[in-house]
């Protein structure tokens, strides 16, 4: 079982992550972009992901990872803190941070016409 204090410690150890709020609950953001937030039930964390990764998590461990109808069209997964390990949560938050960071790859130069 992971407590919200442990979530806080893991999230704030990541570079450029700050504590904030979202929809009236505790949240973690980078550059104003949401990475994760505590759901109103107090046991679930909403975490940014990709649709592909979410599908894999849901298939592998539906007792830990789930979604509600509200999140079907959005790249988020709900994580039960009472079931997730600290290592898995650390990986989830690290991936959410990478997804939230702006693409820093150089843009291709347009050829002159």
Rosetta blueprint (number, residue, H / E / L):
1 X L
2 X L
3 X L
4 X H
5 X H
6 X H
7 X H
8 X H
9 X H
10 X H
11 X H
12 X H
13 X L
14 X L
15 X L
16 X L
17 X L
18 X E
19 X E
20 X E
21 X E
22 X E
23 X L
24 X L
25 X E
26 X E
27 X E
28 X E
29 X E
30 X E
31 X L
32 X L
33 X E
34 X E
35 X E
36 X E
37 X E
38 X E
39 X L
40 X L
41 X L
42 X L
43 X L
44 X E
45 X E
46 X E
47 X E
48 X E
49 X L
50 X L
51 X H
52 X H
53 X H
54 X H
55 X H
56 X H
57 X H
58 X H
59 X H
60 X H
61 X L
62 X L
63 X L
64 X L
65 X E
66 X E
67 X L
68 X L
69 X H
70 X H
71 X H
72 X L
73 X L
74 X L
75 X L
76 X E
77 X E
78 X E
79 X E
80 X E
81 X L
82 X L
83 X L
84 X L
85 X L
86 X H
87 X H
88 X H
89 X H
90 X H
91 X H
92 X H
93 X H
94 X H
95 X H
96 X H
97 X H
98 X H
99 X H
100 X H
101 X L
102 X L
103 X L
104 X L
105 X L
106 X L
107 X L
108 X L
109 X L
110 X L
111 X L
112 X L
113 X L
